[in-house]
Amino acid sequence: MATNGPQFPGDQSKHPGMMAAEALIWRAFLRDQGGSYDHFDYNVLLGAGVTPPDSLVEPYRSASIRASKLRGDVIGWRGGVPTIFEIERYAKASAVGQILAYRAAWEAVGGSVVSPALALVCAGYNPHIQPALTEHGIDLYVYPVDFSSLAPARLRS
């Protein structure tokens, strides 16, 4: 499986699909809030995918559908209620659009009986997104973590 950037040993299995910076932020969230959730699903495919033309044969047809689905960073579960998490080093308007698209894809395929909660976890964010977060009920968690451990050893002195 390909990675999305530098990884710490074991991160790929613990937090699949996350870049190292996202994993640092997520670990800070887990230390603070993780105990209030029953469990977490990572790198979750969302939505029905796009159906290719009938002329596309298996196994390419299935692979095409799978590749066209959205990929959510994390789904947290608390008492049967899902929370869709987006993790970003620096959250901007695009993160708001992503999480709203994830919710729409989740609901389109009947992901659960209840509508999922939405949460954005980041180290920093553009303050202009705050009204959109409020309007759409997206919880914001900010963890300004130290990213110096991601720098090459020759630069860490």
N, CA and C atoms as an extended XYZ file, in Angstrom:
471
Properties=species:S:1:pos:R:3:atomname:S:1:resname:S:1:resid:I:1 pbc="F F F"
N         0.842       -1.180        0.000 N   MET     1
C         0.000        0.000        0.000 CA  MET     1
C         0.888        1.245        0.000 C   MET     1
N         0.598        2.189       -0.842 N   ALA     2
C         1.357        3.430       -0.910 CA  ALA     2
C         1.026        4.305        0.288 C   ALA     2
N         1.972        5.136        0.692 N   THR     3
C         1.735        6.043        1.804 CA  THR     3
C         1.529        7.448        1.282 C   THR     3
N         0.984        8.297        2.126 N   ASN     4
C         0.725        9.683        1.753 CA  ASN     4
C         1.751       10.624        2.356 C   ASN     4
N         2.997       10.255        2.392 N   GLY     5
C         4.019       11.116        2.944 CA  GLY     5
C         4.792       10.401        4.025 C   GLY     5
N         5.651       11.136        4.733 N   PRO     6
C         6.488       10.503        5.740 CA  PRO     6
C         5.638        9.886        6.843 C   PRO     6
N         6.066        8.738        7.293 N   GLN     7
C         5.334        8.034        8.337 CA  GLN     7
C         6.280        7.735        9.494 C   GLN     7
N         5.742        7.657       10.692 N   PHE     8
C         6.485        7.161       11.830 CA  PHE     8
C         6.317        5.656       11.850 C   PHE     8
N         7.251        4.937       12.442 N   PRO     9
C         7.074        3.487       12.529 CA  PRO     9
C         5.732        3.150       13.177 C   PRO     9
N         4.971        2.304       12.520 N   GLY    10
C         3.693        1.862       13.056 CA  GLY    10
C         2.510        2.738       12.705 C   GLY    10
N         2.733        3.958       12.198 N   ASP    11
C         1.615        4.844       11.896 CA  ASP    11
C         0.718        4.294       10.802 C   ASP    11
N         1.303        3.630        9.812 N   GLN    12
C         0.503        3.150        8.696 CA  GLN    12
C        -0.555        2.169        9.186 C   GLN    12
N        -0.212        1.344       10.162 N   SER    13
C        -1.199        0.393       10.664 CA  SER    13
C        -2.145        1.036       11.662 C   SER    13
N        -1.669        2.013       12.442 N   LYS    14
C        -2.527        2.666       13.432 CA  LYS    14
C        -3.453        3.699       12.810 C   LYS    14
N        -2.939        4.471       11.873 N   HIS    15
C        -3.688        5.563       11.258 CA  HIS    15
C        -3.516        5.520        9.741 C   HIS    15
N        -4.062        4.510        9.079 N   PRO    16
C        -3.843        4.381        7.629 CA  PRO    16
C        -4.379        5.578        6.859 C   PRO    16
N        -3.615        5.998        5.874 N   GLY    17
C        -4.020        7.099        5.018 CA  GLY    17
C        -3.604        8.464        5.520 C   GLY    17
N        -3.111        8.559        6.761 N   MET    18
C        -2.713        9.857        7.310 CA  MET    18
C        -1.250       10.135        7.031 C   MET    18
N        -0.964       11.392        6.709 N   MET    19
C         0.415       11.839        6.627 CA  MET    19
C         0.924       12.001        8.059 C   MET    19
N         2.234       12.066        8.216 N   ALA    20
C         2.831       12.129        9.547 CA  ALA    20
C         2.319       13.332       10.346 C   ALA    20
N         2.190       14.494        9.716 N   ALA    21
C         1.700       15.677       10.428 CA  ALA    21
C         0.273       15.466       10.922 C   ALA    21
N        -0.556       14.852       10.091 N   GLU    22
C        -1.933       14.570       10.502 CA  GLU    22
C        -1.965       13.580       11.661 C   GLU    22
N        -1.069       12.591       11.616 N   ALA    23
C        -1.009       11.610       12.697 CA  ALA    23
C        -0.627       12.272       14.023 C   ALA    23
N         0.277       13.242       14.001 N   LEU    24
C         0.643       13.962       15.227 CA  LEU    24
C        -0.564       14.710       15.796 C   LEU    24
N        -1.290       15.374       14.926 N   ILE    25
C        -2.479       16.118       15.359 CA  ILE    25
C        -3.529       15.153       15.906 C   ILE    25
N        -3.741       14.047       15.196 N   TRP    26
C        -4.746       13.075       15.617 CA  TRP    26
C        -4.383       12.462       16.963 C   TRP    26
N        -3.093       12.177       17.177 N   ARG    27
C        -2.669       11.629       18.470 CA  ARG    27
C        -2.962       12.605       19.600 C   ARG    27
N        -2.758       13.905       19.354 N   ALA    28
C        -3.081       14.912       20.376 CA  ALA    28
C        -4.581       14.890       20.679 C   ALA    28
N        -5.405       14.778       19.625 N   PHE    29
C        -6.853       14.683       19.828 CA  PHE    29
C        -7.195       13.434       20.641 C   PHE    29
N        -6.593       12.299       20.282 N   LEU    30
C        -6.891       11.043       20.982 CA  LEU    30
C        -6.519       11.118       22.458 C   LEU    30
N        -5.390       11.753       22.778 N   ARG    31
C        -5.001       11.913       24.185 CA  ARG    31
C        -6.042       12.728       24.948 C   ARG    31
N        -6.598       13.717       24.284 N   ASP    32
C        -7.541       14.633       24.927 CA  ASP    32
C        -8.982       14.121       24.908 C   ASP    32
N        -9.443       13.583       23.778 N   GLN    33
C       -10.854       13.260       23.583 CA  GLN    33
C       -11.131       11.788       23.257 C   GLN    33
N       -10.107       11.029       22.929 N   GLY    34
C       -10.291        9.675       22.424 CA  GLY    34
C       -11.070        8.754       23.340 C   GLY    34
N       -10.919        8.913       24.629 N   GLY    35
C       -11.599        8.047       25.580 CA  GLY    35
C       -13.107        8.186       25.583 C   GLY    35
N       -13.612        9.250       24.994 N   SER    36
C       -15.072        9.449       24.980 CA  SER    36
C       -15.736        8.766       23.780 C   SER    36
N       -14.953        8.059       22.973 N   TYR    37
C       -15.487        7.339       21.808 CA  TYR    37
C       -15.331        5.832       22.028 C   TYR    37
N       -16.275        5.079       21.466 N   ASP    38
C       -16.235        3.623       21.581 CA  ASP    38
C       -15.143        3.024       20.703 C   ASP    38
N       -15.051        3.496       19.469 N   HIS    39
C       -14.001        3.046       18.558 CA  HIS    39
C       -13.922        3.983       17.359 C   HIS    39
N       -12.853        3.787       16.568 N   PHE    40
C       -12.598        4.612       15.388 CA  PHE    40
C       -12.344        3.722       14.183 C   PHE    40
N       -12.860        4.131       13.038 N   ASP    41
C       -12.575        3.486       11.751 CA  ASP    41
C       -11.752        4.482       10.939 C   ASP    41
N       -10.683        3.993       10.298 N   TYR    42
C        -9.763        4.862        9.576 CA  TYR    42
C        -9.824        4.625        8.077 C   TYR    42
N        -9.546        5.730        7.330 N   ASN    43
C        -9.426        5.648        5.873 CA  ASN    43
C       -10.702        5.050        5.272 C   ASN    43
N       -11.833        5.606        5.634 N   VAL    44
C       -13.142        5.039        5.319 CA  VAL    44
C       -13.623        5.504        3.938 C   VAL    44
N       -14.013        4.545        3.104 N   LEU    45
C       -14.580        4.882        1.795 CA  LEU    45
C       -16.031        5.273        1.983 C   LEU    45
N       -16.412        6.399        1.372 N   LEU    46
C       -17.755        6.954        1.560 CA  LEU    46
C       -18.465        7.114        0.226 C   LEU    46
N       -19.748        6.846        0.216 N   GLY    47
C       -20.558        7.029       -0.977 CA  GLY    47
C       -20.613        5.774       -1.821 C   GLY    47
N       -21.384        5.876       -2.882 N   ALA    48
C       -21.609        4.722       -3.760 CA  ALA    48
C       -20.545        4.596       -4.845 C   ALA    48
N       -19.802        5.630       -5.088 N   GLY    49
C       -18.838        5.600       -6.185 CA  GLY    49
C       -19.527        5.903       -7.507 C   GLY    49
N       -18.723        6.088       -8.518 N   VAL    50
C       -19.226        6.399       -9.851 CA  VAL    50
C       -19.224        5.116      -10.680 C   VAL    50
N       -20.375        4.793      -11.255 N   THR    51
C       -20.479        3.585      -12.070 CA  THR    51
C       -19.883        3.842      -13.451 C   THR    51
N       -18.892        3.038      -13.834 N   PRO    52
C       -18.263        3.232      -15.143 CA  PRO    52
C       -19.144        2.671      -16.262 C   PRO    52
N       -18.786        2.917      -17.506 N   PRO    53
C       -19.557        2.360      -18.622 CA  PRO    53
C       -19.591        0.828      -18.556 C   PRO    53
N       -20.671        0.251      -19.085 N   ASP    54
C       -20.832       -1.204      -19.081 CA  ASP    54
C       -19.716       -1.917      -19.836 C   ASP    54
N       -19.039       -1.214      -20.719 N   SER    55
C       -17.978       -1.841      -21.501 CA  SER    55
C       -16.733       -2.151      -20.665 C   SER    55
N       -16.636       -1.563      -19.476 N   LEU    56
C       -15.489       -1.824      -18.615 CA  LEU    56
C       -15.694       -3.156      -17.895 C   LEU    56
N       -14.764       -4.061      -18.068 N   VAL    57
C       -14.907       -5.420      -17.531 CA  VAL    57
C       -14.260       -5.539      -16.147 C   VAL    57
N       -14.656       -6.589      -15.445 N   GLU    58
C       -14.040       -6.894      -14.152 CA  GLU    58
C       -12.609       -7.363      -14.388 C   GLU    58
N       -11.690       -7.114      -13.521 N   PRO    59
C       -11.818       -6.474      -12.217 CA  PRO    59
C       -11.709       -4.953      -12.270 C   PRO    59
N       -11.547       -4.414      -13.478 N   TYR    60
C       -11.372       -2.967      -13.629 CA  TYR    60
C       -12.629       -2.194      -13.238 C   TYR    60
N       -13.784       -2.787      -13.468 N   ARG    61
C       -15.054       -2.140      -13.132 CA  ARG    61
C       -15.138       -1.894      -11.626 C   ARG    61
N       -14.920       -2.929      -10.845 N   SER    62
C       -14.973       -2.809       -9.380 CA  SER    62
C       -13.903       -1.844       -8.867 C   SER    62
N       -12.719       -1.940       -9.437 N   ALA    63
C       -11.625       -1.057       -9.019 CA  ALA    63
C       -11.952        0.399       -9.321 C   ALA    63
N       -12.594        0.639      -10.463 N   SER    64
C       -12.976        1.996      -10.842 CA  SER    64
C       -14.008        2.567       -9.872 C   SER    64
N       -14.985        1.771       -9.510 N   ILE    65
C       -16.010        2.220       -8.556 CA  ILE    65
C       -15.366        2.525       -7.212 C   ILE    65
N       -14.526        1.623       -6.737 N   ARG    66
C       -13.862        1.810       -5.439 CA  ARG    66
C       -12.995        3.074       -5.451 C   ARG    66
N       -12.251        3.281       -6.520 N   ALA    67
C       -11.352        4.434       -6.597 CA  ALA    67
C       -12.107        5.761       -6.672 C   ALA    67
N       -13.359        5.737       -7.110 N   SER    68
C       -14.126        6.971       -7.245 CA  SER    68
C       -14.837        7.387       -5.949 C   SER    68
N       -14.793        6.536       -4.939 N   LYS    69
C       -15.443        6.890       -3.677 CA  LYS    69
C       -14.614        7.924       -2.927 C   LYS    69
N       -15.291        8.712       -2.106 N   LEU    70
C       -14.581        9.650       -1.245 CA  LEU    70
C       -13.915        8.864       -0.124 C   LEU    70
N       -12.847        9.417        0.419 N   ARG    71
C       -12.129        8.763        1.512 CA  ARG    71
C       -12.084        9.680        2.721 C   ARG    71
N       -12.787        9.270        3.764 N   GLY    72
C       -12.793       10.037        5.010 CA  GLY    72
C       -11.626        9.618        5.893 C   GLY    72
N       -11.047       10.578        6.593 N   ASP    73
C        -9.915       10.273        7.469 CA  ASP    73
C       -10.311        9.316        8.588 C   ASP    73
N       -11.354        9.684        9.335 N   VAL    74
C       -11.739        8.906       10.511 CA  VAL    74
C       -13.243        9.003       10.728 C   VAL    74
N       -13.840        7.874       11.115 N   ILE    75
C       -15.210        7.866       11.631 CA  ILE    75
C       -15.107        7.411       13.080 C   ILE    75
N       -15.550        8.253       13.991 N   GLY    76
C       -15.574        7.899       15.406 CA  GLY    76
C       -16.976        7.480       15.794 C   GLY    76
N       -17.064        6.515       16.684 N   TRP    77
C       -18.363        5.993       17.109 CA  TRP    77
C       -18.518        6.173       18.607 C   TRP    77
N       -19.668        6.748       18.976 N   ARG    78
C       -19.998        6.950       20.385 CA  ARG    78
C       -21.460        6.593       20.558 C   ARG    78
N       -21.709        5.475       21.231 N   GLY    79
C       -23.088        5.068       21.472 CA  GLY    79
C       -23.888        4.880       20.198 C   GLY    79
N       -23.289        4.368       19.154 N   GLY    80
C       -23.980        4.143       17.896 CA  GLY    80
C       -24.115        5.369       17.011 C   GLY    80
N       -23.622        6.510       17.471 N   VAL    81
C       -23.682        7.749       16.688 CA  VAL    81
C       -22.314        7.998       16.053 C   VAL    81
N       -22.267        8.129       14.723 N   PRO    82
C       -20.977        8.364       14.060 CA  PRO    82
C       -20.593        9.843       14.055 C   PRO    82
N       -19.297       10.085       14.087 N   THR    83
C       -18.738       11.418       13.869 CA  THR    83
C       -17.735       11.291       12.736 C   THR    83
N       -17.914       12.088       11.715 N   ILE    84
C       -16.970       12.122       10.601 CA  ILE    84
C       -15.920       13.174       10.925 C   ILE    84
N       -14.656       12.739       10.983 N   PHE    85
C       -13.541       13.622       11.297 CA  PHE    85
C       -12.724       13.911       10.047 C   PHE    85
N       -12.356       15.160        9.883 N   GLU    86
C       -11.366       15.563        8.884 CA  GLU    86
C       -10.179       16.104        9.665 C   GLU    86
N        -8.976       15.623        9.368 N   ILE    87
C        -7.774       16.054       10.058 CA  ILE    87
C        -6.912       16.830        9.075 C   ILE    87
N        -6.526       18.040        9.472 N   GLU    88
C        -5.735       18.926        8.618 CA  GLU    88
C        -4.652       19.605        9.447 C   GLU    88
N        -3.501       19.811        8.840 N   ARG    89
C        -2.451       20.585        9.513 CA  ARG    89
C        -2.917       22.034        9.665 C   ARG    89
N        -3.408       22.613        8.577 N   TYR    90
C        -3.958       23.969        8.595 CA  TYR    90
C        -5.278       23.925        7.839 C   TYR    90
N        -6.374       24.119        8.542 N   ALA    91
C        -7.707       23.987        7.941 CA  ALA    91
C        -8.112       25.285        7.244 C   ALA    91
N        -8.618       25.117        6.019 N   LYS    92
C        -9.104       26.233        5.204 CA  LYS    92
C       -10.508       25.886        4.724 C   LYS    92
N       -11.043       26.705        3.846 N   ALA    93
C       -12.392       26.492        3.329 CA  ALA    93
C       -12.533       25.128        2.667 C   ALA    93
N       -11.478       24.643        2.042 N   SER    94
C       -11.561       23.344        1.374 CA  SER    94
C       -11.875       22.223        2.368 C   SER    94
N       -11.404       22.332        3.599 N   ALA    95
C       -11.693       21.309        4.613 CA  ALA    95
C       -13.177       21.297        4.962 C   ALA    95
N       -13.794       22.471        4.984 N   VAL    96
C       -15.234       22.553        5.248 CA  VAL    96
C       -15.997       21.864        4.118 C   VAL    96
N       -15.612       22.148        2.880 N   GLY    97
C       -16.255       21.511        1.738 CA  GLY    97
C       -16.078       20.004        1.755 C   GLY    97
N       -14.886       19.541        2.121 N   GLN    98
C       -14.642       18.101        2.183 CA  GLN    98
C       -15.577       17.426        3.174 C   GLN    98
N       -15.648       17.953        4.365 N   ILE    99
C       -16.429       17.284        5.402 CA  ILE    99
C       -17.922       17.316        5.085 C   ILE    99
N       -18.386       18.380        4.438 N   LEU   100
C       -19.795       18.421        4.021 CA  LEU   100
C       -20.064       17.403        2.916 C   LEU   100
N       -19.112       17.242        2.002 N   ALA   101
C       -19.255       16.223        0.952 CA  ALA   101
C       -19.239       14.826        1.554 C   ALA   101
N       -18.412       14.612        2.566 N   TYR   102
C       -18.372       13.306        3.228 CA  TYR   102
C       -19.721       12.978        3.869 C   TYR   102
N       -20.302       13.971        4.528 N   ARG   103
C       -21.616       13.732        5.154 CA  ARG   103
C       -22.664       13.402        4.092 C   ARG   103
N       -22.672       14.136        2.995 N   ALA   104
C       -23.645       13.885        1.926 CA  ALA   104
C       -23.457       12.472        1.352 C   ALA   104
N       -22.216       12.065        1.138 N   ALA   105
C       -21.946       10.720        0.610 CA  ALA   105
C       -22.381        9.650        1.608 C   ALA   105
N       -22.109        9.881        2.879 N   TRP   106
C       -22.507        8.954        3.949 CA  TRP   106
C       -24.024        8.772        3.950 C   TRP   106
N       -24.737        9.894        3.926 N   GLU   107
C       -26.200        9.845        3.998 CA  GLU   107
C       -26.818        9.276        2.729 C   GLU   107
N       -26.176        9.480        1.578 N   ALA   108
C       -26.719        8.999        0.306 CA  ALA   108
C       -26.800        7.479        0.249 C   ALA   108
N       -25.903        6.801        0.965 N   VAL   109
C       -25.924        5.337        0.951 CA  VAL   109
C       -26.465        4.757        2.256 C   VAL   109
N       -27.087        5.608        3.087 N   GLY   110
C       -27.674        5.120        4.333 CA  GLY   110
C       -26.641        4.607        5.307 C   GLY   110
N       -25.588        5.394        5.542 N   GLY   111
C       -24.494        4.979        6.418 CA  GLY   111
C       -24.905        4.656        7.837 C   GLY   111
N       -25.940        5.284        8.350 N   SER   112
C       -26.465        4.976        9.680 CA  SER   112
C       -27.848        5.601        9.788 C   SER   112
N       -28.566        5.209       10.823 N   VAL   113
C       -29.922        5.722       11.032 CA  VAL   113
C       -29.885        7.205       11.387 C   VAL   113
N       -28.903        7.594       12.186 N   VAL   114
C       -28.782        8.986       12.603 CA  VAL   114
C       -27.783        9.717       11.706 C   VAL   114
N       -28.007       11.002       11.544 N   SER   115
C       -27.084       11.820       10.765 CA  SER   115
C       -25.772       11.939       11.538 C   SER   115
N       -24.648       11.817       10.860 N   PRO   116
C       -23.373       11.874       11.573 CA  PRO   116
C       -23.048       13.286       12.064 C   PRO   116
N       -22.369       13.336       13.198 N   ALA   117
C       -21.795       14.597       13.654 CA  ALA   117
C       -20.563       14.856       12.788 C   ALA   117
N       -20.128       16.097       12.742 N   LEU   118
C       -18.972       16.476       11.928 CA  LEU   118
C       -17.940       17.161       12.810 C   LEU   118
N       -16.665       16.860       12.585 N   ALA   119
C       -15.604       17.470       13.377 CA  ALA   119
C       -14.372       17.694       12.513 C   ALA   119
N       -13.758       18.824       12.724 N   LEU   120
C       -12.525       19.200       12.045 CA  LEU   120
C       -11.448       19.294       13.113 C   LEU   120
N       -10.374       18.529       12.939 N   VAL   121
C        -9.272       18.497       13.894 CA  VAL   121
C        -8.042       19.036       13.180 C   VAL   121
N        -7.410       20.051       13.763 N   CYS   122
C        -6.297       20.698       13.067 CA  CYS   122
C        -5.303       21.285       14.058 C   CYS   122
N        -4.158       21.711       13.526 N   ALA   123
C        -3.162       22.407       14.329 CA  ALA   123
C        -3.371       23.917       14.253 C   ALA   123
N        -3.983       24.367       13.192 N   GLY   124
C        -4.286       25.775       12.989 CA  GLY   124
C        -5.340       25.905       11.914 C   GLY   124
N        -5.970       27.075       11.826 N   TYR   125
C        -7.029       27.238       10.840 CA  TYR   125
C        -7.182       28.690       10.434 C   TYR   125
N        -7.742       28.887        9.255 N   ASN   126
C        -8.064       30.209        8.754 CA  ASN   126
C        -9.330       30.673        9.479 C   ASN   126
N        -9.280       31.784       10.188 N   PRO   127
C       -10.450       32.218       10.970 CA  PRO   127
C       -11.683       32.524       10.117 C   PRO   127
N       -11.517       32.705        8.822 N   HIS   128
C       -12.657       32.989        7.956 CA  HIS   128
C       -13.602       31.804        7.816 C   HIS   128
N       -13.166       30.606        8.210 N   ILE   129
C       -14.052       29.441        8.094 CA  ILE   129
C       -14.984       29.298        9.290 C   ILE   129
N       -14.741       30.058       10.363 N   GLN   130
C       -15.536       29.909       11.583 CA  GLN   130
C       -17.045       30.054       11.350 C   GLN   130
N       -17.528       31.044       10.582 N   PRO   131
C       -18.973       31.125       10.352 CA  PRO   131
C       -19.546       29.888        9.659 C   PRO   131
N       -18.810       29.320        8.721 N   ALA   132
C       -19.286       28.119        8.031 CA  ALA   132
C       -19.314       26.925        8.983 C   ALA   132
N       -18.319       26.828        9.857 N   LEU   133
C       -18.314       25.751       10.845 CA  LEU   133
C       -19.550       25.844       11.743 C   LEU   133
N       -19.836       27.050       12.189 N   THR   134
C       -21.003       27.272       13.045 CA  THR   134
C       -22.295       26.965       12.304 C   THR   134
N       -22.421       27.470       11.080 N   GLU   135
C       -23.639       27.268       10.294 CA  GLU   135
C       -23.941       25.795       10.049 C   GLU   135
N       -22.909       24.997        9.827 N   HIS   136
C       -23.105       23.585        9.483 CA  HIS   136
C       -22.915       22.634       10.664 C   HIS   136
N       -22.717       23.193       11.854 N   GLY   137
C       -22.591       22.358       13.042 CA  GLY   137
C       -21.340       21.502       13.064 C   GLY   137
N       -20.250       22.021       12.530 N   ILE   138
C       -18.980       21.293       12.507 CA  ILE   138
C       -18.176       21.694       13.740 C   ILE   138
N       -17.866       20.713       14.581 N   ASP   139
C       -17.045       20.975       15.764 CA  ASP   139
C       -15.604       21.183       15.344 C   ASP   139
N       -14.932       22.126       15.991 N   LEU   140
C       -13.537       22.439       15.688 CA  LEU   140
C       -12.676       22.105       16.895 C   LEU   140
N       -11.630       21.305       16.662 N   TYR   141
C       -10.659       20.962       17.695 CA  TYR   141
C        -9.298       21.401       17.188 C   TYR   141
N        -8.641       22.268       17.953 N   VAL   142
C        -7.350       22.810       17.537 CA  VAL   142
C        -6.266       22.320       18.500 C   VAL   142
N        -5.258       21.660       17.939 N   TYR   143
C        -4.129       21.143       18.701 CA  TYR   143
C        -2.843       21.635       18.047 C   TYR   143
N        -2.283       22.748       18.530 N   PRO   144
C        -1.054       23.283       17.929 CA  PRO   144
C         0.162       22.453       18.347 C   PRO   144
N         0.349       21.323       17.690 N   VAL   145
C         1.421       20.394       18.034 CA  VAL   145
C         2.761       20.863       17.489 C   VAL   145
N         3.829       20.307       18.038 N   ASP   146
C         5.194       20.596       17.597 CA  ASP   146
C         5.538       19.644       16.456 C   ASP   146
N         5.779       20.181       15.279 N   PHE   147
C         6.086       19.373       14.101 CA  PHE   147
C         7.591       19.195       13.876 C   PHE   147
N         8.417       19.652       14.811 N   SER   148
C         9.868       19.590       14.598 CA  SER   148
C        10.377       18.162       14.446 C   SER   148
N         9.668       17.185       14.998 N   SER   149
C        10.105       15.790       14.873 CA  SER   149
C         9.995       15.297       13.424 C   SER   149
N         9.282       16.030       12.576 N   LEU   150
C         9.132       15.645       11.167 CA  LEU   150
C        10.289       16.122       10.297 C   LEU   150
N        11.076       17.053       10.824 N   ALA   151
C        12.202       17.574       10.055 CA  ALA   151
C        13.307       16.525        9.975 C   ALA   151
N        14.074       16.532        8.887 N   PRO   152
C        15.222       15.620        8.809 CA  PRO   152
C        16.164       15.841        9.998 C   PRO   152
N        16.814       14.788       10.451 N   ALA   153
C        17.691       14.854       11.623 CA  ALA   153
C        18.736       15.964       11.495 C   ALA   153
N        19.246       16.192       10.293 N   ARG   154
C        20.293       17.210       10.097 CA  ARG   154
C        19.773       18.621       10.366 C   ARG   154
N        18.439       18.814       10.340 N   LEU   155
C        17.866       20.132       10.582 CA  LEU   155
C        17.355       20.309       12.003 C   LEU   155
N        17.361       19.248       12.799 N   ARG   156
C        16.831       19.311       14.172 CA  ARG   156
C        17.932       19.575       15.192 C   ARG   156
N        18.469       20.749       15.229 N   SER   157
C        19.463       21.012       16.271 CA  SER   157
C        19.365       22.405       16.795 C   SER   157
